[in-house]
Amino acid sequence: MNLQARLKPLGHTLARWLHRWQNGLVGLALLAAVLLGCRLWPHPPLKAWLPSSTAVYDDRGRLLRLTLASDGRYRLWVPLKDVAPPLVGGVLLHEDRWYRWHPGVNPYGLLRGAWVTYVRHGHPQGGSTVSMQLARLLWRLDTRTPLGKLRQIARALQLELCYSKDAILEAYLNAAPYGGNVEGVAAASLAYFGKPAAALTLPEALTLAVVPQDPSRRLRAPRQGVINPPLAEARNRLYARWLRRHPRDAAWAPLFRLPLALRPLSQLPFEAPHAVEQVLAARRLAGDDGGARIDTTLDLDLQHSLERQLRQYVRRNDARGIRNAAALLIDVRDMGVKALVGSADYFDAEIQGQVNGTAAKRSPGSTLKPFIYALGFDQGVLHPQTVLRDVPTAFGPYQPENFDGHFLGPVTATEALIRSRNIPAVWVASQLAQPSFYQFLRDAGVGRLASERHYGLALVLGGGEVTMQELGGLYAMLANRGALKPLRLLAADPQPPGTRLLSEEASFMVMDMLRQNPRPDAPVLGQPARLPVYWKTGTSWGFRDAWTAGAFGPYVLVVWVGNFDGSGNPAFVGVDAAAPLFFAIVDALRAEHADLAEPVRRMPPNLKRVQVCLASGELPDQWCPQKGWTWFIPGKSPIRVSNVHRPVVIDDATGLPACPPYEGRRTHVEVYEFWSSDLQRVFAQAGIPRRQPPSNPACAGAGRSDGDPPRITSPLRGSTYAMRLKQLGQERIAFSATSDADAHTLYWFVDDAYLGSSAPGQALFWQPQTAGSYTVRVVDDHGRSDQRPLSLTLVD
């Protein structure tokens, strides 16, 4: 046989082998393609298989509440990278050492488990891998039978085909049982150790690593809060194995010999319940899952302080029928709600403690009066020292009365606000135009108001209803110089610049007025000057609600005392019931936070100080006996020369006003106060003596002082002043006038806007901002005046 014949069979054999290898390679490629396709085919994330709890935190990351998931479990999903490495390593060392290498099933483990369970009849062992345990948890499999075990194996292989090793391990760590209704390392570390899974120490991590094998037995503690011996022994055995791989961790050995405390599930935090429920309800209403973590603006220390003060106050005043109260603390710097106490006791059903009092609509009493005066300042109705009439007054069919049933006569706006006089406040509200007080409240976000016609002027005295949160936002607007900003309860809420509803000047003046309100205990303790308090009380009709709202340091505090069922109590008076609680909280926060400081409150640039006659609140004439100072907004605040104090020329012989002319007679001048008849009546009712100006019916003009009115010399009558366009706002016009010898001060006005004062013979300079027609007026300190038109034009 030749060589060719011998090689022919060998070639056939080689061809057959090559064909077989080719088929095998194609088969392997197809298998790889199937496996890759399974992996790349879109699958829902494992996180979507399990509902999540929600963890609510304060602004320092302290847990306020861990809610139950929809299946009644405590479960929080945490990414694998945020789990402490010792916990991940401990779980794999304890549960599945070959996890990174097997395809989801460990044959050795299965055979070993079957041998121990069915041949040796020992303690049942499943030999399950991490993948198999996750399959059992996700599909709720019964793996105590061979058929159930086969289903578990199939599902484990399915998981390995569809998901990565890290994804499966992450899902297992988030689904493993940790006793009771706690599942997953994130919920377990929060529940038992009060910290996130990333912050666990080695003893804590290895403790959690051994729990899932027998959670019900290993978490059964002989002493509440301390791990039991079986759990400690299992953890220590794991630690011994851990040291063989991590010998440097031998330094932790002393801690493994110490008792390890576990917090019982019954002691899971349940802090700030009303605030937390408001946050969760808003989240449900918005349909926002928002993740498993919610960070709020609350400060747990401040929350506890307010809760403590409310409990103590209610306990001390139980005999007066005061059994419920609510409080709200806002940081005006970022509008974050720092503390929210919706009732005196959340768990007291007798007072409907689960009702959130800060979100309930209640009559605010007089707590809205500061905003009436602020609007009056902005609309040129008054200034802080304007004298108002606290006398019986009818506003159409509406006849308001004061809380005490008495009238004070003439009172300054500041005194009227501090003493909460109703008549002056209603009068100011009746003078408002755009916006009206009703429209202001609508613009400020006060909801569920009836029509403006429904309230009328009664809205001024608490005829409408607001919530504590709405009222807190209004007072924060005052502290923020008239800019309304929304309250923030979530740390993620934006901080908008705000909407201006009041001018900086009006807000500053109202805050200055509220600062002068003395504390109820001022005669005993005094009000520390280092940290002023700007505050106002309110009492609703029928003594149903007692309020105090105000600002101190960087905070706005609103306090309410009353009953949720609306029943009244004569003790529910703002200054008697709510103010003591308000100042108890203020004093407590001062004591607990020594660094609490007053924010810098600079005077607005367009705000001026002017001297006024205290009796009238107007520019003083030479006869005014007492003078003071007031804030006013140039061009806006109303101000004129006072005429309450007037000189009367008295005939020495008769004691009556002298008849003119006075030459050749022996006369002297006496100063009298000239009040209107309604104020005279109030003075008489109050027993306040007022000397009546005398009269002399024998002649007209008896006792009237002589003297010539001032005469304007500049600007010239009938002239037109031209201003250069490039120097607009920089050029000055001199105002001057001649006056009688008895005049000592001249007051200058442009279109009724007060500019300033000058001495006779001296000029006052005015810098006009725009061209146009104006009226210049001068008034001396006797009330005599002169005026003339002034025209300004622009030239290039």
C-alpha positions in Angstrom: 0.0 0.0 0.0 1.4 3.3 -1.0 1.7 6.4 1.2 -1.3 8.1 -0.2 -3.5 5.2 0.6 -2.2 5.1 4.2 -2.8 8.9 4.7 -6.4 8.9 3.3 -8.1 7.4 6.4 -6.1 9.8 8.6 -7.5 12.7 6.6 -11.0 11.5 7.0 -10.5 11.2 10.8 -9.0 14.7 11.0 -11.9 16.1 9.0 -14.4 14.5 11.3 -12.7 15.9 14.3 -12.6 19.4 12.7 -16.3 19.2 11.9 -17.1 18.2 15.5 -15.0 21.1 16.9 -16.6 23.4 14.5 -20.1 22.4 15.7 -19.0 22.7 19.3 -17.7 26.1 18.8 -20.9 27.2 17.1 -22.9 25.7 19.9 -20.7 27.5 22.5 -21.2 30.7 20.5 -24.9 30.2 20.4 -25.0 29.5 24.2 -22.9 32.6 24.8 -25.2 34.7 22.7 -28.2 33.3 24.6 -26.6 34.1 27.9 -25.6 37.6 26.7 -29.0 38.2 25.4 -30.6 37.2 28.7 -28.3 39.7 30.5 -28.8 42.5 28.0 -32.5 42.1 27.6 -34.2 44.8 29.6 -35.3 43.6 33.1 -37.0 45.5 35.8 -34.5 46.5 38.5 -34.6 44.2 41.6 -35.3 47.3 43.6 -38.8 47.4 42.0 -39.7 44.0 43.4 -39.9 45.2 47.0 -41.9 48.2 48.4 -39.9 50.6 50.4 -40.3 52.3 53.8 -39.6 56.1 54.1 -37.1 57.4 56.5 -37.7 61.0 57.6 -34.8 63.0 59.0 -34.2 66.4 60.6 -31.7 69.0 59.2 -28.8 67.3 61.0 -29.5 63.8 59.7 -31.3 62.5 62.8 -34.1 60.0 62.2 -37.5 61.3 63.0 -39.6 58.4 61.8 -39.2 55.1 59.8 -42.5 54.3 58.1 -43.8 50.9 57.2 -43.7 49.8 53.6 -46.9 49.0 51.8 -46.5 45.3 52.8 -46.2 46.1 56.5 -42.4 45.8 56.6 -39.6 48.1 57.6 -37.4 48.1 54.5 -35.1 50.7 53.0 -33.2 50.2 49.8 -29.5 51.1 50.1 -27.0 50.8 47.2 -24.2 48.3 47.6 -21.6 51.0 47.7 -23.3 52.6 50.7 -23.1 49.4 52.8 -20.2 49.2 55.2 -17.6 46.8 53.6 -17.3 44.7 56.8 -21.0 43.9 56.6 -20.8 42.9 52.9 -17.7 40.8 53.6 -19.2 39.3 56.8 -22.4 38.2 54.9 -20.4 36.6 52.1 -18.0 34.9 54.6 -20.9 33.6 56.7 -23.5 32.8 54.0 -21.7 32.1 50.7 -17.8 32.1 50.5 -17.9 31.1 46.8 -20.5 33.6 45.7 -18.3 35.3 43.2 -17.4 32.0 41.5 -20.5 29.8 41.2 -23.4 30.3 38.7 -26.0 30.8 41.4 -25.9 27.2 42.8 -23.1 25.6 44.8 -23.2 21.8 44.2 -21.0 21.1 47.1 -23.3 23.1 49.4 -26.4 21.3 48.1 -24.9 17.8 48.5 -23.6 18.6 52.0 -27.0 20.0 53.0 -28.8 16.9 51.6 -26.4 14.5 53.4 -26.8 16.2 56.7 -30.6 16.6 56.4 -31.8 13.4 54.8 -29.0 10.9 55.5 -27.7 11.8 58.9 -31.1 13.3 59.9 -29.3 16.2 61.5 -30.4 19.9 61.8 -31.9 20.7 58.4 -29.5 22.5 56.1 -30.5 23.9 52.8 -27.1 24.6 51.3 -28.5 27.7 49.7 -26.4 30.4 48.1 -27.0 34.1 48.3 -28.7 33.9 44.9 -30.9 31.0 46.1 -31.9 32.8 49.3 -32.8 35.9 47.3 -34.9 33.7 44.9 -36.8 32.3 48.0 -37.4 35.8 49.3 -38.6 37.3 46.0 -40.8 34.5 44.9 -41.9 33.5 48.4 -40.9 29.8 47.8 -41.4 26.9 50.1 -38.0 25.2 50.0 -38.6 22.6 52.7 -39.4 19.9 50.1 -37.2 18.6 47.2 -39.6 20.1 44.7 -39.4 23.4 46.4 -35.7 23.2 46.4 -35.6 22.5 42.6 -37.8 25.6 42.1 -35.4 27.6 44.2 -32.5 26.4 42.1 -34.2 27.3 38.8 -35.1 30.8 40.1 -31.5 31.3 41.3 -30.2 30.4 37.8 -32.7 32.8 36.3 -31.5 35.6 38.6 -27.9 34.9 37.6 -28.8 34.9 33.9 -30.6 38.3 34.1 -28.7 40.2 36.7 -25.1 40.9 37.7 -23.5 39.5 40.9 -23.4 43.0 42.5 -27.1 43.5 41.7 -28.1 40.2 43.2 -25.9 40.8 46.3 -27.4 44.3 46.7 -30.9 42.9 46.5 -30.2 40.2 49.0 -28.7 42.7 51.5 -31.9 44.8 51.1 -34.3 41.9 51.5 -32.7 39.6 54.1 -34.8 39.1 57.3 -33.7 40.8 60.5 -36.3 39.9 63.0 -39.9 40.9 63.4 -41.0 42.9 60.3 -37.5 44.3 59.7 -35.9 43.5 56.3 -32.7 44.7 54.8 -29.5 46.0 56.3 -30.5 49.7 55.9 -33.6 49.3 58.0 -31.9 46.9 60.5 -29.0 49.3 61.1 -31.4 52.2 61.6 -33.7 50.2 63.8 -31.2 48.5 66.0 -28.2 50.8 66.0 -29.7 54.2 65.0 -27.2 54.8 62.2 -27.0 54.2 58.4 -25.6 51.0 57.1 -22.4 52.8 55.9 -21.5 53.8 59.5 -21.6 50.4 61.2 -18.6 49.4 63.2 -17.0 45.9 62.8 -18.9 44.4 65.9 -22.2 45.9 64.6 -21.6 44.7 61.1 -20.7 41.1 62.0 -23.7 41.0 64.4 -26.1 41.9 61.5 -24.2 39.4 59.2 -25.2 36.4 61.3 -28.8 37.4 62.1 -30.6 36.3 58.8 -29.8 32.6 59.4 -32.1 32.5 62.4 -33.5 36.0 63.1 -36.3 35.1 65.5 -34.0 33.2 67.9 -30.9 35.3 67.6 -32.7 38.6 68.3 -34.5 37.2 71.4 -32.8 39.2 74.2 -32.7 38.1 77.8 -32.3 41.7 78.8 -34.0 44.4 76.8 -31.5 46.1 74.5 -28.6 43.7 74.8 -27.8 40.9 72.3 -28.4 37.4 73.7 -25.7 34.7 74.1 -26.6 32.7 71.0 -26.2 35.8 68.8 -23.0 36.9 70.6 -21.5 33.4 70.1 -22.4 33.3 66.4 -21.0 36.7 65.9 -17.7 35.8 67.7 -17.3 32.6 65.7 -17.7 34.7 62.5 -15.1 37.2 63.9 -12.6 34.4 64.5 -13.0 33.4 60.8 -12.8 37.1 59.8 -9.5 37.4 61.5 -7.9 34.7 59.4 -8.6 36.9 56.4 -8.2 40.3 58.1 -5.5 39.9 60.8 -5.2 43.6 61.2 -8.7 43.8 62.7 -7.5 42.0 65.9 -7.5 45.5 67.5 -11.3 45.2 67.6 -11.1 42.1 69.9 -11.8 44.1 73.2 -15.0 45.4 71.8 -16.2 41.9 71.0 -16.0 41.0 74.6 -18.2 43.9 75.7 -22.1 43.7 75.7 -23.6 45.1 72.5 -26.8 47.1 72.8 -29.6 46.8 70.4 -32.5 49.2 70.3 -35.9 47.5 70.6 -38.2 48.0 67.7 -40.7 49.5 70.2 -38.3 52.4 70.6 -38.0 53.4 67.0 -38.1 57.2 66.8 -41.5 58.8 66.5 -40.5 62.4 66.5 -42.3 65.6 65.4 -45.4 63.6 64.5 -47.5 66.4 63.1 -44.7 67.7 60.9 -43.8 64.3 59.6 -47.4 63.5 58.8 -47.8 66.8 57.0 -44.7 66.0 54.9 -45.9 62.5 54.1 -49.4 63.6 53.2 -48.1 66.3 50.9 -45.9 63.7 49.2 -48.9 61.3 48.7 -51.0 64.1 47.4 -48.4 65.1 44.8 -48.0 61.4 43.8 -44.3 61.7 44.3 -42.4 58.6 45.5 -39.3 60.9 46.0 -37.1 58.0 47.1 -36.9 56.4 50.5 -35.3 59.3 52.3 -36.9 62.7 53.2 -34.8 65.4 54.7 -36.7 68.1 56.5 -35.8 71.5 57.8 -36.7 70.6 61.4 -34.2 70.8 64.2 -34.8 68.0 66.7 -33.3 70.0 69.6 -35.6 72.9 68.9 -38.5 70.6 68.4 -37.9 68.9 71.8 -37.5 72.3 73.5 -40.9 73.5 72.2 -42.6 70.2 73.1 -41.2 70.4 76.6 -42.4 74.0 77.1 -45.9 73.1 75.9 -46.2 70.1 78.1 -45.0 72.0 81.2 -47.3 75.0 80.5 -50.4 72.9 80.0 -49.6 70.9 83.1 -49.2 74.1 85.2 -52.4 75.7 83.8 -54.7 72.7 83.8 -56.8 74.2 86.6 -57.6 77.2 84.3 -59.0 74.9 81.7 -55.9 75.2 79.4 -55.4 71.7 78.1 -54.2 72.2 74.6 -51.7 74.4 72.7 -49.7 74.5 69.5 -46.5 76.3 68.5 -44.5 76.9 65.3 -40.9 78.1 64.9 -39.6 79.5 61.6 -36.1 80.5 60.7 -36.6 83.6 58.7 -33.1 83.3 57.0 -34.2 80.4 54.8 -37.9 80.1 55.8 -37.3 76.7 57.2 -39.7 75.4 59.8 -37.4 74.4 62.7 -40.1 73.1 65.0 -43.8 72.3 64.6 -45.9 71.2 67.6 -49.4 70.6 66.4 -50.9 69.8 69.9 -49.9 69.5 73.5 -50.0 65.7 73.3 -50.2 63.7 70.1 -51.4 60.6 71.9 -54.2 62.3 74.0 -57.5 61.5 72.4 -59.4 63.7 74.8 -57.9 66.8 73.2 -57.9 65.3 69.7 -54.1 65.4 69.9 -53.5 64.0 66.5 -55.0 67.1 64.9 -52.3 69.4 63.5 -53.2 72.7 65.1 -50.7 74.6 63.0 -52.7 73.8 59.8 -56.2 74.4 61.3 -58.1 77.5 60.3 -58.8 79.7 63.4 -59.8 83.3 64.0 -56.6 85.3 64.5 -58.0 88.1 66.7 -55.7 91.1 66.7 -52.6 89.4 65.5 -53.2 90.8 62.0 -53.3 94.5 63.1 -49.6 95.1 62.4 -50.2 94.5 58.7 -53.0 97.1 58.7 -50.6 99.7 60.0 -47.9 98.6 57.5 -50.3 99.1 54.6 -51.3 102.5 56.1 -47.7 103.5 56.1 -47.2 102.4 52.5 -50.4 104.2 51.4 -49.6 107.5 53.1 -52.4 107.2 55.7 -50.2 107.7 58.8 -46.8 107.3 60.4 -45.9 105.7 63.8 -46.6 108.9 65.8 -49.8 109.9 64.0 -52.4 110.6 66.7 -55.5 108.5 66.1 -58.9 108.8 67.7 -59.9 106.0 70.1 -63.5 107.3 70.5 -66.9 105.7 69.8 -67.1 105.6 66.0 -69.5 104.1 63.5 -68.3 102.9 60.1 -71.6 102.8 58.3 -73.6 100.1 60.0 -70.5 98.7 61.7 -69.8 99.9 65.2 -66.7 98.2 66.6 -65.8 98.3 70.3 -62.6 97.8 72.2 -61.8 94.6 74.0 -62.0 96.3 77.4 -65.1 98.4 76.5 -63.3 101.7 77.2 -61.9 104.5 75.0 -58.6 106.3 75.4 -59.2 109.3 73.3 -56.2 110.5 71.3 -53.5 107.7 71.0 -50.5 107.5 68.7 -50.4 104.7 66.1 -47.7 103.0 68.0 -49.6 103.1 71.3 -52.8 102.0 69.5 -51.0 98.9 68.1 -49.2 98.0 71.3 -52.4 98.4 73.3 -54.5 96.6 70.6 -57.1 99.3 70.3 -59.8 98.3 67.8 -61.3 101.7 66.8 -58.0 103.1 65.4 -57.2 99.9 63.6 -60.6 99.9 61.9 -60.2 103.5 60.9 -56.8 102.9 59.3 -58.3 99.9 57.4 -61.2 102.1 56.2 -58.7 104.4 54.6 -56.8 101.8 52.6 -57.3 101.7 48.9 -55.0 99.6 46.7 -54.6 97.0 48.0 -57.3 96.7 50.6 -56.6 94.6 53.6 -58.6 91.8 52.1 -56.7 91.9 48.9 -53.4 92.0 50.9 -54.3 88.8 52.7 -55.3 87.1 49.4 -52.0 88.2 47.8 -50.2 86.8 50.9 -51.6 83.4 50.3 -54.2 83.2 53.0 -56.6 80.6 51.6 -60.3 79.8 51.9 -61.4 83.3 52.5 -65.0 84.2 51.8 -65.8 87.3 49.7 -64.6 90.7 50.8 -68.1 91.9 51.1 -68.8 89.0 53.5 -66.3 90.4 56.0 -66.3 94.1 55.6 -64.2 95.9 58.2 -64.7 93.0 60.6 -61.8 91.3 58.9 -59.5 93.7 60.7 -60.5 92.3 64.1 -60.2 88.6 63.2 -63.4 88.1 61.3 -61.6 85.8 58.8 -59.6 82.7 59.6 -56.0 81.9 59.1 -53.7 79.0 60.0 -50.7 79.3 62.2 -48.5 78.5 59.2 -50.1 81.3 57.2 -49.7 83.7 60.2 -46.1 82.6 60.7 -45.4 83.4 57.0 -46.9 86.9 57.4 -44.7 87.7 60.5 -41.7 86.3 58.7 -42.5 88.7 55.9 -42.2 91.6 58.3 -38.8 90.3 59.5 -37.7 89.9 55.9 -38.4 93.6 55.1 -41.7 93.0 53.4 -40.8 90.1 51.1 -43.2 87.2 51.3 -41.5 83.8 51.0 -43.1 80.4 51.2 -42.4 78.2 54.3 -40.1 75.3 53.8 -40.5 72.0 55.5 -38.4 70.0 53.1 -34.6 70.6 52.9 -34.9 70.2 49.1 -37.5 72.9 48.7 -36.2 75.9 46.8 -35.5 79.3 48.4 -37.1 81.9 46.1 -36.3 85.6 46.5 -39.9 86.3 47.5 -42.7 88.6 46.5 -42.7 92.1 47.8 -46.0 93.0 49.5 -44.8 95.7 51.8 -42.0 98.3 51.5 -38.9 98.0 53.5 -39.7 101.2 55.2 -43.2 100.1 56.3 -41.9 96.7 57.6 -39.1 98.4 59.5 -41.5 100.9 61.2 -44.0 98.1 62.2 -41.1 96.0 63.6 -40.0 99.0 65.6 -43.5 99.5 67.0 -43.8 95.8 68.0 -40.4 96.0 69.7 -41.8 98.6 72.1 -44.5 96.2 73.3 -43.5 95.4 76.9 -43.5 91.8 78.1 -46.3 90.8 80.4 -43.7 90.1 83.1 -41.7 93.3 82.3 -42.1 94.9 85.8 -40.6 91.7 87.3 -38.0 90.6 84.8 -37.6 93.3 82.3 -36.9 92.7 78.7 -33.2 92.1 77.9 -32.0 94.7 75.4 -29.5 92.4 73.9 -32.2 90.4 72.1 -35.4 92.4 71.5 -38.7 90.7 70.9 -41.2 91.9 68.3 -44.6 90.5 69.3 -48.3 90.9 69.2 -51.2 89.1 70.9 -54.7 88.2 69.7 -58.0 87.0 71.2 -60.8 85.6 69.0 -64.4 86.4 69.5 -66.0 84.2 72.3 -62.6 83.5 73.9 -62.1 80.5 71.5 -58.5 81.2 70.6 -55.6 82.9 72.3 -52.6 83.9 70.2 -49.1 85.4 70.4 -47.0 85.8 67.3 -43.6 87.6 67.0 -40.0 87.5 66.1 -36.8 87.3 68.1 -33.3 86.6 66.9 -33.4 84.8 63.6 -36.8 83.2 64.4 -40.5 83.8 64.1 -42.6 82.1 66.7 -46.4 81.6 66.7 -48.2 80.2 69.7 -51.9 79.3 70.0 -53.9 78.2 73.0 -57.4 76.8 72.7 -59.6 73.8 72.1 -59.8 72.0 68.8 -63.6 71.6 69.2 -64.0 75.4 69.2 -65.3 75.7 72.8 -64.5 79.0 74.5 -62.9 79.7 77.8 -62.6 83.1 79.5 -59.0 82.2 80.2 -58.2 82.2 76.5 -57.0 85.8 76.3 -53.9 86.4 74.2 -51.9 88.4 76.7 -52.9 86.1 79.7 -52.9 82.6 78.1 -50.6 82.7 75.0 -48.1 85.4 75.8 -46.7 83.5 78.9 -46.1 80.4 76.8 -44.6 82.5 74.0 -42.0 84.0 76.4 -41.4 80.7 78.1 -40.3 79.3 74.8 -38.3 82.5 74.0 -36.5 82.3 77.3 -35.8 78.6 77.0 -34.2 79.0 73.6 -32.1 81.9 74.9 -30.9 79.7 77.7 -30.2 76.7 75.5 -28.5 78.6 72.7 -26.2 81.2 74.2 -25.1 82.2 70.6 -28.7 83.3 69.7 -28.2 86.8 68.3 -30.3 89.5 66.8 -29.8 89.8 63.0 -28.4 93.0 61.6 -31.5 95.2 60.8 -30.2 98.2 58.9 -32.5 101.2 58.5 -33.9 101.4 54.9 -32.2 104.2 52.9 -35.5 106.0 52.2 -36.5 106.2 55.8 -36.0 109.5 57.8 -36.5 110.7 61.3 -38.4 113.9 62.0 -39.3 115.7 65.2 -43.0 116.0 66.1 -45.2 117.3 68.7 -46.2 114.3 70.9 -49.7 115.6 71.5 -50.6 115.7 67.8 -48.0 113.6 66.1 -47.4 116.5 63.7 -44.6 119.0 63.1 -44.1 121.0 66.3 -45.1 124.7 66.4 -43.3 127.0 68.9 -46.1 126.3 71.5 -45.7 122.5 71.7 -44.5 121.6 75.2 -43.4 118.0 74.5 -41.6 116.9 71.4 -40.4 113.5 70.2 -39.3 111.7 67.1 -41.0 109.6 64.5 -40.1 107.7 61.4 -41.5 108.9 58.1 -41.2 108.1 54.4 -40.4 111.2 52.4 -43.0 111.8 49.8 -45.4 109.3 51.3 -46.0 109.8 55.0 -48.6 112.5 55.9 -47.3 115.3 58.0 -48.3 118.9 58.7 -47.7 121.5 61.4 -49.5 120.9 64.6 -52.3 123.3 65.7 -53.4 121.6 68.9 -51.5 124.1 71.1 -52.5 127.7 70.3 -51.7 131.0 71.9 -54.6 133.1 73.3 -54.2 136.8 74.1 -55.8 137.3 77.5 -56.9 140.7 78.8 -55.3 141.2 82.3 -58.3 143.0 83.6 -61.1 140.6 82.6 -59.2 137.3 82.3 -61.1 136.8 79.0 -59.6 136.7 75.5 -58.8 140.2 74.6 -60.7 141.9 71.7 -58.4 143.2 69.0 -56.7 145.6 68.5 -54.4 144.9 71.4 -52.3 148.1 71.3 -52.6 150.1 74.5 -54.0 147.2 76.5 -52.4 145.2 79.3 -52.5 141.6 77.9 -50.6 138.4 78.2 -50.4 135.2 76.2 -51.5 131.8 77.4 -51.3 128.5 75.5 -54.3 126.2 75.4 -55.0 122.8 73.9 -57.7 122.9 71.3 -59.4 119.4 71.1 -62.5 118.4 69.1 -65.7 117.8 71.0 -65.6 114.0 70.7 -62.2 113.9 72.2 -63.2 116.4 74.9 -66.0 114.0 75.8 -63.7 111.0 76.1 -61.3 113.0 78.3 -64.2 113.9 80.6 -65.4 110.3 80.8 -61.9 109.1 81.6 -61.5 111.8 84.3 -58.6 113.4 82.6 -58.7 117.1 83.2 -58.3 119.4 80.1 -58.3 123.2 80.5 -61.0 124.5 78.2 -59.9 127.4 75.9 -61.8 130.6 77.1 -64.2 132.5 74.9 -65.4 136.1 74.7 -68.7 136.5 72.9 -68.3 140.3 73.0 -66.2 140.3 69.9 -65.1 138.2 66.9 -61.5 136.9 66.8 -61.0 137.5 70.5 -57.6 136.4 71.7 -56.3 135.5 68.3 -52.5 136.1 68.0 -51.4 138.6 65.4 -48.5 137.9 63.0 -47.8 137.8 59.3 -47.6 134.5 57.4 -44.3 133.6 55.6 -43.8 134.7 52.0 -41.9 132.4 49.6 -39.0 134.3 47.9 -37.6 131.3 46.0 -38.6 129.8 43.7 -39.8 132.8 41.9 -43.5 133.1 41.1 -44.5 132.3 37.6 -41.0 131.1 36.6 -40.1 127.8 34.9 -36.9 126.0 35.8 -34.9 124.2 33.1 -32.9 121.1 34.1 -30.3 119.4 32.0 -31.1 115.9 31.0 -27.6 114.6 31.8 -27.7 116.1 35.3 -31.3 115.0 36.2 -31.4 114.2 39.9 -28.2 116.2 40.6 -29.3 119.8 40.2 -30.7 121.6 43.2 -33.3 124.3 43.6 -33.1 126.7 46.6 -36.3 127.2 48.7 -36.4 130.3 50.9 -39.0 132.6 52.5 -39.4 135.6 54.7 -41.3 135.2 58.0 -42.6 137.2 60.9 -40.4 137.9 63.8 -42.2 135.5 66.0 -41.6 132.5 63.7 -38.6 130.3 64.6 -39.0 127.4 62.1 -40.2 127.0 58.6 -41.4 123.6 57.2 -41.3 122.9 53.5 -43.5 120.7 51.4 -43.7 119.7 47.8 -47.1 118.4 46.8 -47.9 117.7 50.5 -44.7 115.6 50.7 -42.6 116.9 53.6 -39.0 117.8 52.6 -37.5 119.3 55.8 -37.2 122.4 57.9 -35.1 125.5 57.9 -34.6 128.5 60.1 -36.0 131.9 58.8 -33.6 133.5 56.4 -31.9 130.2 55.5 -32.4 128.2 52.3 -33.5 124.5 51.9 -32.3 122.8 48.8 -34.4 120.3 46.8 -33.1 117.8 44.2 -36.0 117.0 41.8 -36.0 113.6 40.2 -38.4 114.3 37.3 -39.8 117.2 35.3 -43.3 118.3 35.8 -45.6 120.7 37.7 -45.4 120.9 41.5 -46.8 123.0 44.4 -44.3 124.3 46.9 -45.7 125.2 50.3 -44.1 126.7 53.4 -45.6 126.6 56.9 -44.2 128.4 60.0 -44.4 127.1 63.5 -47.6 129.2 64.1 -49.4 127.3 61.3 -49.3 130.2 58.9 -48.5 129.3 55.4 -47.8 130.3 51.8 -47.6 128.4 48.6 -46.9 128.8 44.8 -46.6 126.6 41.7 -43.3 125.4 40.3 -42.7 124.1 36.8 -39.7 122.0 35.7 -38.7 121.2 32.1 -35.9 119.1 30.6 -33.3 120.5 28.1 -30.5 118.7 26.3 
